[in-house]
Amino acid sequence: MRRIFLFLLTFTVTAHAQWQALDTHTTESLRGLSAYNESWVWAGGTHGTYLFTQDGGKSWTVAQVPGAEALDFRGVVTFGFDAFLLAAGPGEQSRIYHTTHLGEHWDLQFTNHEPKGFLDCMAFFSDQVHGLVVGDPVEGKFQVLRTDNAGASWRYSNPRKMPAALPDEGAFAASNSCLTTQGKKNAWFVTGGGASRVFRSTDGGKSWKASAAPIDHKVPSAGIFSVAFRDARHGVIAGGDYAQPDAEGANLATTRDGGKNWRLAAIPRQKFLSAIAYVSAQAIESNADSLVAAGSSVNSLYNNDLRSVEFAAAPGFNAVASRFGVVYAAGSGGRISRAVLGPCGVACEGRGKQP
């Protein structure tokens, strides 16, 4: 959506976790965040800034993409040395950059030349070759960009295979989590404003269907902000009203049928939530997957398939990423923090493959 979000987000860890603030050597606002494994992490932010760590946040490389100093990188996807940056903004401020050499050289892969276009979120499938970008409606249809060659070229999906957008409906470029993928073909993106809906695809983003969701909306600042799926059937959506972050509402819902139907989570009404990420049960030595969530007034870790919730206080985060039980959160003022979840502590680390 064509807005500049100025809200603060927070994040939760379990009682077993150690929350560590990392020194990133930047004060830019960070909204893009991607973890390749527990140690290799990239982030993107304002003024064309990107940063990465290869040692779990002990040290960071911070730089600007040449010629992108006026852009806001709200989307990041990394495969280690390889990384994609999505600049979100109106018209030609929406762009896609790519590097294969830790930022030593950047290729501008796509520039949006549609004046009414606004790209919101980016995600890749498990093969790391096929990827999607979702953008706000143009001529009544959400725009979806697809690549089948690791970003060497991008093309729009056929708008005839996209349901019509409802009045004032759009997507939120808040944490690069309004779009997610699973496996080689499944994808979902979420909307807000005039409607709270979940769009789903089972053919790699070529065609889409939409389902209504019970998340509060009806004003431009409210709706679904984030979506996550742990497999092809089980998923979670989160949102609310960023203009009223302390207001409790129907802000969290789940599906068991791949996104066709949604029901409110069986926990108390939630305050505004902007970003969510699954933490696998195996990674934290638990009996069930957990979900970390970022929100302006609360930070949450949902346990037991969202039947229980824990809270802690750590304000100022916009996005979360989780790999192998290690969670990162990024936010305003260049802040990035890190936590190792679960009883195994630092013993959980070192299990991710290296690039």
N, C-alpha and C positions, 0 to 999 in steps of 0.2 A: 504494500500500500504506500501511497505517496505521503509518508509522514516521517518526521525525525523523532525517534523515540528517546525520551530523556529519563525514563524510569530506571530505578536501581533494582537489581535482582539479588537473590540470596540462594543458599545451597546448604544441604544437610549431610552429615556423616553419622555413622553409627557410634555407639559408645566405645567401640574398639579402635576407632580411627584416630589418627593424628592429623590435624588440620594444619597445613603449612603454607604461609604466604611466600610467594616466590618473587625475587627481584628481577623484573623484566627490563629495566633500564629504559622504559618508555612511559609516557603519560597519555598516550592516545586512547580513545575509547575503543574497546575491543568487543566485537560481536561474533566474528567468525572463529570457530574453534574445531579442531579435528585431531584425534589421537590415532596414530598408526599402530602403536603398541603402547606399553606403559611408560616408555622413555622418549619416543619420538612424537613430538606434538608441534602443531603449527597453529598460529592465530593470525587474524586479520583485523584491521581497524581503520580509523579515520586517516585522512591525508595520505592515502595510498600506502599505508604501513602494513608490513607483515613481519612476523617473528617466528622463530622456531628453536626448539631445544632437542638435543640428541641424548641428553643425560638426565631425563626426568625433571628438568627445571632448575638444575644447579647453575647452568649458564644458558644464555639466550643470545641468538644473533638477531639484531633488529635492523631493518632497512626499509627503503621505499622503492616501489616499482617505478622505474624511470618513466616520466610522462603521466603518471597516475596520481600526482600529488593532490589533486582536487577530488579524488574519488574516495568512497567509503566501502572497504572490503568487508561485507557482512556475511559472506560465505567462503568457507575453506574446506577443501577435501584433500587429504594427503595420503600418499602411499610410500612415505619415507623421503627419499631424495626428490620424488615426483610430487608436485602439488598444483592444485588449481585454486585460483582466487576469483570470486564472484563479486563484482562491484554492483551495488544496488543503488538505483537512482532513476530519475525521469529521463527518457530519451537516450541520448548517447552516453549518459553517465552510467548506464547499465552495460557492463563489459565482462568478458571472461579472459583471464590470463593463465598461462601455464608455464611451469618450469620443470626440467628434468635434472637440474644440477644445483639443487639447494639455493636457488635464487641467483646464481651467477649470470643467468640469461633468462629473460621472460619473453614469451611469445604472446602477442595479443591475438587470441583465437576468434573472438566474436565481439562486435559492437552493435548494440541495438539502434537501428536507424528509424524505428517507429516512434514518432513524437509522443504518442499516448502510451507507449510501452514502459514497463517498470518490472525488472527482474527481481525476484524475491529470495529464492532458495535453490540450492544445488545438491545433488546426490548421485552416487555411482552404484551400479550393481556389483555383485560379488566378484565378477570376472575382471573388474577394474578397467574394462574396455567400453562398456555401454554406460552412458550417463544421461541424466535429465536435469533441466533447469525449468522451474515454473515461474511464470510472470503474471501480473494482473491482467484482467480482461481488456482486450482490444476488439472493438466491434462486437461486443457482447459475448466473447468467448475467452476463457483463460488461455494464455499462451504457454505452450510447452516446447522447449528446445530439446532435441535428442542428438546424441553422438553415438556412433557405432565403431569409432576408431580412436578411442582414448582422447577425444577432443580435437583431433586434427581438423575436423569439420563438424559444424553444428547445423541442424535444420529444424524447422518447425514441424510439429505433428499436424496432421490434417485436422483443421478446425471442425470439419463435419462430424468427426468422431469424438467431439467434446460437447458435453451438455451445456446449454446456455447458462451464462451467469445470471444470477438474480440481481435486482436493483441494489446498487451500493455494496455488492459483494466483492471482496478482495482477499488477498493473502497478506500476512504480516512478515516483513523482512526484519525480524527482531533477533533471531538467534540461529538462522540457517537450519531450523528444524520444523518448518512448515511443510517439508517434503521428506519422505523417507523411502528406502527401497529394501527389498528382502529377496535373497536368492538371485536368480538371473532374470526374472520377468516381473515380479510383483512390485508395485509402487503405489503410494498414497500421498495426497496433499490435502491440506486443510484450509478452511476459509473463515472469514468473520465479516463484521460490518452488517450488511443487509441480511446475512444468513450465516448459520453455522453448519457447514457441510463437510463431508469427507469424500473426496474423489479417489477412485481406485482404478488401477489398471493391472491386468494379468498378462499383457503382451508387450511389456517393455516400454509402455508409455505411448503406444500407437493409438489406442482407444481408451475411453474413460467412461465410468458410470459414477453417479453421485448419490449419496445418502445423507439424509438429515441427521443431525446429532443434537443431543440435549444440552449443549453448552450455551450459557447466557450470551446474548448478542444484542441486536437491534439498534446499537449506536456505533458510530464509526470506530470507536476505540475498543470494542469488545468482540469476542468471538473465540475461535480456536487458534492458538499460537503455535502449538507443537504437536507432533505425532511420532510415535515409536511403535515398532512391531518386533516381537521376540521370535515369531515364526510366521508362517503364511496365514494363520487364523487369529492369533491372539495379539491384540494391540491396545494402545492407550492414547487418548487425546487429552490435552490440557489447554486451559486458556483463562478467560475472564475479561475484566475491563482494566486496561492499564491506566486509565484516567482515574480510577477509583480502586487502587490496589489493596486497600484494607477492607473493602466490601466483600463479605462472604457470599458465595453463590454456587451454582451448579457448574463447576469449573473442571471437573475430571470425570472421564467416562471410559468404558472399556468395551471391547468387542471380542467375540469368540468365533465369528464366522467370516473373518477376513475383511471386516469393515462394512458389511451390508447392514448390520444393525448395531446400535450402540445403546448402552444403559449406564446410568450414573454409577460411579464407584460406591461401594458399600462402606464408606467412611464419612465422617462429618463434612459439612459444606466447607469448601476451600476458599482461601483468598486467591488473588491473582497469581497465575502460574504462566511462565513464558517459555521455559525450556525443560524438556524431559529426556532421560536416557536410561536404558535398561542396564542393570548390573546382573550378570548371570549368576545363578545359584552356585555353580561349580567354582566360580572365581572367588566367592566370599565364603565358601564352605557352608552353604545354607541349604535348607530343604526346598526353597522356592526362590524364583527370581525376585529381585528388588528393583525399585525405580527411584532414581534421583531426580529432583525437580527444583527449578529455580523460580523464585517469585519475589516481588518487591517487598513484601512484608513478612513472608515466611520462607523458610528453607526446609525441605522435606525429604525424608527417605521412607518410601512406602514398602512395607514388608508383607510377606504371606499373601502374595497375589493381591495387593492393595487392600487388605483387610485390617491392617494396622499401620500407624504412622508415627514417626519420631520427628522431633523438632530440635533445632539448634539456632544460634544467631551468628550470621556471617554476611552482613549486607554488602551489596555493591556488585553483584554478578549478573551477566547477561546471557551466558551460554554454558552448557555443560557437555562433557565428553567422557566416556567411560571405556576402558580397555583392561581386561584381565584383573578386575577388582580395584584398579587405580582410577580415580576420578579427578578430572581437572575442571575448574570453573574460571571463566574470563569475564571481565567487566569494565567498568568505567575507570579512568585514570591509569590505564595500563595494568590493572590488577589481574593477576592469575594466581590461584591457589590450588593446592593439590592435597588429596587425601587417599590413604590406602584403607579400603574397607575390609571388614571381616576379621575374625580372630587370628588369622595367620600373620597379620601385620606385614612387615617387610619381606617375610618369606613368600608372600604372594607374588613378588616381583620377579622379573627375569624369565617369564614364561612366554612372552611374545616373540614372534619371529623377527629377525633383523632384516632391513631392506637389502 
